[in-house]
Amino acid sequence: MALVIACMVAVIVYRLSVFATFASFMESEASLKHVKSFLTPQITTSLSGSCLNFMVILILNFFYEKISAWITKMEIPRTYQEYESSLTLKMFLFQFVNFYSSCFYVAFFKGKFVGYPGKYTYLFNVWRSEECDPGGCLIELTTQLTIIMTGKQIFGNVKEAIYPLVLNWWRRRKARTNSEKLYSRWEQDHDLETFGSLGLFYEYLETVIQFGFVTLFVASFPLAPLLALLNNIIEIRVDAWKLTTQYRRPVAAKAHSIGVWQDILYGMAVLSVATNAFIVAFTSDIIPRLVYYYAYSTDDTEPMKGYVNNSLSTFLIADFPNHTVPSEKRDFTTCRYRDYRYPPDHDQKYFHNMQYWHVLAAKMTFIIVMEHVVFLVKFLLAWMIPDVPKDVLERIKREKLMTIKILHDFELNKLKENLRTNYGEFSKQVMIEENKV
C-alpha cells in the first residue's frame, strides 16, 4: 500500500511538472498556434501520465505476485484449499490497489482540494495541487481507464501467447533435432509447458480485474463492456490455442464452487454501485446543472442561460499575498475561478456560500437515492428470477422423494425378511420342544 502511494505521488509530481513545462512552452511559442487547438497541456499531461502510470502498474504487479506468494507461505496453511484461498485474497487486494488506485484518485480526489486564489493547496510546498478541466475530471478518468484497461488486455494476451511459445522453442532447441524418429511425439508432448496447479488462478484473477474495470467506473467509461467483450472473444481463441498446442494436458480436478472468488465478485458488485453514484455526483457536472436548473435559474425560456457565470466566483487581485502577486501589471482588478464562494465585498468573503451547500446536499441525496433504487431493483430481480428454476426445483424434490421411498421400501423388505427368519426359527424351537414332551 505504501509503495503504491509513493508511486502515485511520483506520477502526480510528474504530471504537475509536465503540465507546467508544456503550458509555458506552448505559451511562449507562437508557431504552435494550430497545435494548441487539439493538443492542449491537459491532454498531453493526461496521456503521458496515464502511459507512465500503466508501466508502473506492470512493474509493481510483478513484485506483488512474489510478495503475495511469500506471505502466504509464511502463514503455513494446513491444506491446499486454505493456501489457495489466502493467496487469492492477498493477490486480489494487491491487484485492486495497484490497478484502481490511480482511477480512484482521478475520480474522487483530483481537483477536490485545490483551495482558491491566494490560498491554494501546495504539494510539498512546491507544486500546486492538480485541478480538473473546466468541464470536470470525467474526460481524464475516461482516458486513464482506456489506457490501463486496453493496455492490460493487450499485454495479457501477448504474454499468454508468447511466454509458453518461447519456453517450448527453447526446449526443442536443446533437443538439437525435431526428427520424429530421434525425438518421439510423446517426448515432445512431455517437454511442453506444464499448466500448473495455479493455472486457473491467474485466469480467474484476470477476469475479476476486468470485471472491476467494467463495473466500478462504467458511468465514466460506457465503452468498457464492449472492450471487455472483444477481449474475451480474442482470449478464448488464445487460450484454446495455448492449451491444445503449448501446454501438457491439464489434470482434471473436482471443485465444489469457485471458492472465495464468489465473495470477491459480490463485494465488487456492491462497491460498483457506490463508485458509480459518486462518479455521477462528484466527478461529472450533472448535479450542479440540475440544481441551477430547478433552484437558481431566472430565465424561463432558456433555463440554463447564465449557468457558467453562476458557477464562477470572484476574487480581488489586491487580496493576493505579497509573494504570489503577479509581477506584470494587469488591466483588470478581479479574476474568476470555479467554485461557490462569497465575493470580496461580502462579510464572509471567500467562504462557501449557500449554493455550495445546496449542491453538496443534492449530491449526497442523489447518491443515497441511487444506491437504494439499484439495490431495490437487484433484490426484486433476485426474487423474480430465482437461482434454481421452478421445474428444476420440482425435479430435485421428486428425486428426493423417490430416494426416500426406495430407502423406505428397502428397509421394509429387510424387516419382513428378518421377521420371516425369526418366525421360522421360533417354529422349529416349538416343534423340538413338543417332540421332547
C-alpha positions in Angstrom: 0.0 0.0 0.0 2.8 2.4 0.9 4.6 1.5 -2.3 1.5 2.3 -4.4 1.0 5.6 -2.7 4.7 6.5 -3.2 4.4 5.7 -6.9 1.2 7.7 -7.2 2.8 10.7 -5.6 5.7 10.3 -8.1 3.2 10.2 -11.0 1.4 13.3 -9.6 4.7 15.2 -9.4 5.5 14.1 -12.9 2.1 15.3 -14.1 2.5 18.7 -12.4 6.0 19.3 -13.8 5.0 18.2 -17.3 1.9 20.4 -17.2 3.9 23.4 -16.2 6.5 22.8 -18.8 4.1 22.2 -21.6 2.0 25.2 -20.6 5.0 27.6 -20.5 6.4 26.2 -23.7 3.2 26.4 -25.7 2.5 29.9 -24.4 5.9 31.2 -25.4 6.0 29.5 -28.9 3.8 31.4 -31.3 4.4 28.8 -34.0 2.3 26.3 -32.1 -0.9 28.2 -32.6 -2.5 25.5 -34.7 -1.4 22.7 -32.4 -3.0 24.3 -29.4 -6.5 23.7 -30.7 -6.2 19.9 -30.4 -3.1 19.2 -28.2 -3.6 21.2 -25.0 -1.3 20.8 -21.9 -4.1 19.0 -20.1 -4.5 16.3 -22.9 -0.7 15.9 -23.2 -0.2 15.6 -19.5 -3.1 13.1 -19.2 -1.9 10.9 -22.0 1.7 10.8 -20.9 0.8 10.4 -17.2 -1.6 7.5 -17.9 1.0 5.7 -20.0 3.7 6.2 -17.3 1.2 5.0 -14.7 0.4 1.9 -16.7 4.1 1.0 -16.9 4.5 1.5 -13.2 1.5 -0.8 -12.6 3.1 -3.6 -14.7 6.3 -3.3 -12.7 4.6 -3.3 -9.3 2.4 -6.2 -10.4 5.4 -8.5 -10.9 6.7 -7.7 -7.3 3.2 -8.1 -5.8 2.8 -11.6 -7.1 6.1 -12.6 -5.5 5.2 -10.9 -2.2 1.7 -12.5 -2.0 3.1 -16.0 -2.5 5.9 -15.3 0.0 3.5 -14.0 2.7 1.1 -17.0 2.1 3.9 -19.5 2.5 4.9 -17.8 5.7 1.5 -18.5 7.2 2.0 -22.2 6.7 -1.6 -23.1 5.8 -2.8 -26.6 6.8 -4.4 -27.6 3.5 -4.1 -26.6 -0.1 -7.6 -25.2 -0.1 -6.6 -22.8 2.7 -3.4 -21.9 0.8 -5.3 -21.1 -2.3 -8.0 -19.0 -0.5 -5.3 -17.0 1.4 -3.3 -16.4 -1.8 -6.4 -15.4 -3.7 -7.4 -12.8 -1.2 -3.9 -11.3 -0.9 -3.3 -11.3 -4.6 -6.6 -9.6 -5.3 -6.1 -6.9 -2.7 -2.7 -6.1 -4.1 -4.0 -6.0 -7.7 -7.0 -4.0 -6.6 -4.9 -1.2 -5.1 -2.4 -1.4 -7.9 -4.8 -1.2 -10.8 -7.6 1.0 -9.4 -5.7 3.5 -7.1 -5.0 6.0 -9.9 -8.6 5.8 -11.2 -9.9 6.4 -7.7 -7.5 9.4 -7.4 -8.7 11.0 -10.6 -12.4 10.3 -9.9 -12.7 11.3 -6.2 -9.6 13.3 -5.1 -8.2 15.3 -8.0 -9.4 18.8 -8.1 -11.4 18.5 -4.9 -8.9 20.1 -2.5 -7.2 22.8 -4.6 -8.2 25.8 -2.5 -8.9 29.2 -4.1 -6.8 32.1 -5.4 -4.5 33.4 -2.8 -4.8 30.2 -0.7 -4.0 27.3 -2.9 -3.0 23.9 -1.7 0.6 23.0 -2.5 2.2 19.6 -2.6 5.5 19.6 -0.6 5.1 23.5 -0.6 6.3 23.5 -4.2 3.7 22.2 -6.6 0.1 23.4 -6.6 -2.5 20.6 -6.4 -3.8 19.3 -9.6 -7.0 20.8 -11.0 -9.6 19.3 -13.3 -10.6 20.8 -16.7 -13.4 23.3 -16.6 -15.7 20.5 -17.6 -14.6 18.3 -14.7 -12.3 15.2 -14.5 -14.6 12.9 -16.4 -12.7 13.0 -19.6 -9.4 12.4 -17.9 -10.9 9.5 -16.0 -12.0 8.0 -19.2 -8.6 8.4 -20.7 -7.0 6.8 -17.7 -9.4 3.8 -17.8 -9.0 3.4 -21.6 -5.2 3.2 -21.5 -4.9 1.0 -18.4 -7.7 -1.4 -19.4 -6.7 -1.7 -23.1 -3.0 -1.9 -22.2 -3.6 -4.6 -19.6 -5.7 -6.7 -22.0 -3.2 -6.5 -24.9 -0.2 -7.1 -22.6 -2.0 -10.1 -21.0 -2.9 -11.8 -24.4 0.6 -11.2 -25.8 2.2 -12.6 -22.6 -0.1 -15.7 -22.6 0.8 -16.4 -26.2 4.5 -15.6 -26.3 5.7 -16.9 -22.9 4.9 -20.7 -23.4 5.9 -20.5 -27.1 9.4 -19.2 -26.3 9.9 -21.8 -23.5 8.8 -24.7 -25.7 11.0 -23.4 -28.5 14.0 -23.3 -26.2 13.4 -26.9 -25.0 13.1 -28.1 -28.6 16.3 -26.3 -29.4 18.1 -28.0 -26.6 17.0 -31.4 -28.0 19.0 -30.4 -31.2 16.6 -32.1 -33.6 12.9 -32.2 -34.4 13.0 -35.6 -36.1 10.2 -37.8 -35.2 12.5 -40.9 -35.1 15.0 -39.4 -32.6 12.6 -37.1 -30.7 9.3 -39.0 -30.5 5.9 -37.4 -30.2 5.3 -38.4 -26.6 8.7 -36.9 -25.7 7.7 -33.6 -27.4 4.4 -33.6 -25.5 6.2 -34.3 -22.3 8.6 -31.3 -22.9 5.7 -28.9 -23.3 5.0 -26.3 -20.6 3.0 -27.5 -17.6 -0.3 -25.8 -16.8 0.4 -25.9 -13.1 -1.9 -26.0 -10.1 -2.4 -22.2 -10.2 -3.1 -22.0 -13.9 -6.8 -21.3 -13.4 -6.0 -19.0 -10.5 -4.4 -16.4 -12.9 -7.3 -16.8 -15.3 -9.8 -16.0 -12.5 -7.7 -13.1 -11.4 -7.6 -11.6 -14.8 -11.3 -12.0 -15.2 -12.1 -10.4 -11.9 -9.8 -7.4 -12.5 -11.6 -6.9 -15.9 -14.9 -7.2 -14.1 -13.8 -4.4 -11.9 -13.0 -2.1 -14.8 -16.3 -2.9 -16.4 -18.4 -2.2 -13.3 -16.6 0.2 -11.0 -16.2 3.0 -13.5 -18.8 2.2 -16.1 -20.6 5.6 -15.6 -17.5 7.4 -16.9 -16.5 4.8 -19.5 -19.6 3.1 -21.1 -17.3 1.6 -23.8 -15.7 -0.7 -21.2 -18.2 -3.6 -21.6 -17.7 -3.6 -25.4 -13.9 -3.7 -25.0 -14.2 -6.5 -22.4 -16.4 -8.5 -24.8 -13.9 -8.1 -27.7 -11.0 -9.0 -25.4 -12.9 -12.1 -24.1 -13.6 -13.3 -27.7 -9.9 -13.0 -28.6 -8.8 -14.5 -25.3 -11.0 -17.6 -25.8 -9.1 -18.4 -29.0 -5.7 -17.6 -27.5 -6.4 -19.9 -24.5 -7.7 -22.6 -26.8 -4.6 -22.5 -28.9 -2.4 -22.3 -25.9 -3.9 -25.3 -24.1 -4.0 -27.5 -27.2 -0.5 -26.8 -28.6 1.7 -25.2 -25.9 0.8 -27.0 -22.7 0.5 -30.5 -21.4 -2.9 -31.8 -20.9 -4.1 -30.5 -17.5 -5.0 -32.9 -14.8 -8.8 -32.8 -14.1 -9.8 -31.9 -10.6 -13.1 -31.6 -8.9 -14.3 -28.3 -7.4 -17.4 -27.6 -5.4 -17.6 -23.9 -6.5 -15.3 -21.0 -7.5 -14.4 -20.6 -3.8 -13.5 -17.1 -2.4 -13.9 -15.6 -5.9 -17.7 -15.7 -5.4 -17.4 -13.4 -2.4 -14.9 -11.1 -4.2 -17.3 -10.7 -7.2 -20.2 -10.0 -4.9 -18.2 -7.4 -3.0 -17.1 -5.6 -6.2 -20.7 -5.6 -7.5 -21.9 -3.9 -4.3 -18.9 -1.4 -4.4 -19.6 -0.6 -8.0 -23.0 0.8 -7.1 -21.4 3.3 -4.7 -18.5 4.2 -7.0 -20.8 5.0 -10.0 -23.1 7.0 -7.8 -20.1 9.1 -6.5 -18.7 9.5 -10.1 -22.1 10.9 -11.3 -22.4 13.1 -8.3 -18.9 14.4 -7.8 -16.9 13.9 -11.0 -19.5 14.9 -13.6 -21.3 18.2 -13.8 -24.8 16.8 -13.8 -25.9 17.6 -10.3 -24.7 21.3 -10.3 -26.6 21.8 -13.6 -29.8 20.3 -12.2 -29.6 22.4 -9.0 -29.2 25.6 -11.1 -32.0 24.4 -13.4 -34.5 23.9 -10.7 -33.4 26.4 -8.0 -31.3 29.3 -9.4 -32.4 29.8 -13.0 -34.2 33.1 -13.7 -34.8 32.6 -17.4 -37.9 30.5 -18.2 -37.3 30.3 -21.9 -33.6 29.3 -21.6 -33.2 27.8 -18.1 -29.5 27.0 -18.4 -28.6 30.5 -19.6 -26.2 32.1 -17.1 -25.0 28.7 -15.6 -21.3 29.3 -16.4 -21.3 32.7 -14.8 -23.2 31.3 -11.8 -20.7 28.6 -11.2 -17.7 31.0 -11.2 -16.7 33.0 -8.1 -14.9 36.4 -8.0 -11.5 37.1 -6.4 -10.0 40.5 -5.9 -6.4 40.6 -7.2 -5.4 43.0 -4.5 -6.1 40.2 -1.9 -3.2 38.1 -3.3 -0.4 37.6 -0.7 2.7 39.6 -1.5 4.7 36.6 -2.7 2.0 35.5 -5.1 1.0 38.8 -6.7 1.6 38.8 -10.4 4.7 40.8 -11.3 3.3 42.3 -14.5 0.6 44.9 -14.5 -2.9 43.9 -15.5 -5.8 46.0 -16.8 -8.3 44.2 -14.5 -8.8 44.1 -10.8 -10.6 40.8 -10.3 -10.4 37.3 -11.6 -12.9 34.4 -11.8 -12.4 30.8 -10.6 -14.7 27.8 -10.5 -16.3 27.5 -7.0 -19.2 28.6 -5.0 -17.8 31.3 -2.6 -18.8 34.7 -1.4 -17.5 37.7 -3.4 -14.8 40.1 -1.9 -17.3 42.7 -0.8 -19.2 40.2 1.4 -18.8 40.0 5.2 -17.8 36.3 4.8 -15.7 36.8 1.7 -14.2 33.7 0.1 -16.2 31.3 2.3 -18.5 28.8 0.8 -21.9 30.3 0.0 -25.3 28.7 0.4 -25.4 27.4 -3.1 -22.3 25.3 -2.4 -24.2 23.6 0.4 -27.3 23.1 -1.7 -25.2 21.4 -4.4 -23.5 19.2 -1.8 -26.8 18.2 -0.3 -28.2 17.4 -3.8 -25.1 15.2 -4.5 -25.5 13.3 -1.3 -29.2 12.9 -1.8 -28.6 11.6 -5.3 -26.1 9.0 -4.0 -28.4 7.7 -1.3 -31.4 7.5 -3.7 -29.4 5.9 -6.5 -28.0 3.2 -4.2 -31.4 2.4 -2.7 -33.0 2.2 -6.1 -30.3 0.0 -7.6 -30.3 -2.4 -4.6 -34.1 -2.5 -4.6 -34.1 -3.5 -8.3 -31.4 -6.0 -7.6 -33.5 -7.7 -4.8 -36.6 -7.6 -7.0 -34.8 -9.3 -9.9 -33.3 -11.9 -7.5 -36.8 -12.6 -6.2 -38.4 -12.7 -9.6 -35.5 -14.8 -11.2 -34.5 -17.5 -8.7 -31.1 -19.2 -8.8 -32.8 -22.5 -9.4 -35.7 -22.6 -11.9 -39.0 -23.9 -10.7 -39.1 -27.0 -12.9 -35.6 -28.0 -11.8 -36.6 -27.5 -8.2 -39.6 -29.8 -8.7 -37.3 -32.4 -10.2 -35.0 -32.2 -7.3 -37.9 -32.6 -4.9 -39.2 -35.6 -6.9 -35.7 -37.2 -6.8 -35.5 -36.7 -3.0 -39.0 -38.2 -2.6 -38.1 -41.2 -4.8 -34.9 -41.7 -2.9 -36.7 -41.7 0.4 -39.3 -44.1 -1.0 -36.6 -46.5 -2.2 -34.9 -46.4 1.1 -38.2 -47.0 2.9 -39.1 -50.0 0.7 -35.7 -51.4 1.2 -35.9 -51.1 4.9 -39.4 -52.5 4.9 -38.4 -55.6 2.9 -35.4 -56.2 5.1 -37.6 -56.0 8.2 -40.1 -58.5 6.6 -37.2 -61.0 5.8 -35.9 -60.7 9.4 -39.4 -61.4 10.7 -39.8 -64.4 8.5 -36.4 -65.8 9.5 -37.2 -65.2 13.2 -40.6 -66.8 12.8 -39.1 -69.9 11.2 -36.6 -70.4 13.9 -39.3 -69.9 16.5 -41.5 -72.6 14.9 -38.5 -75.0 14.8 -37.9 -74.5 18.5 -41.6 -75.2 19.3 -41.6 -78.4 17.3 -38.4 -79.6 19.0 -40.0 -78.9 22.5 -43.2 -80.8 21.5 -41.2 -83.8 20.4 -39.3 -83.8 23.6 -42.6 -83.8 25.5 
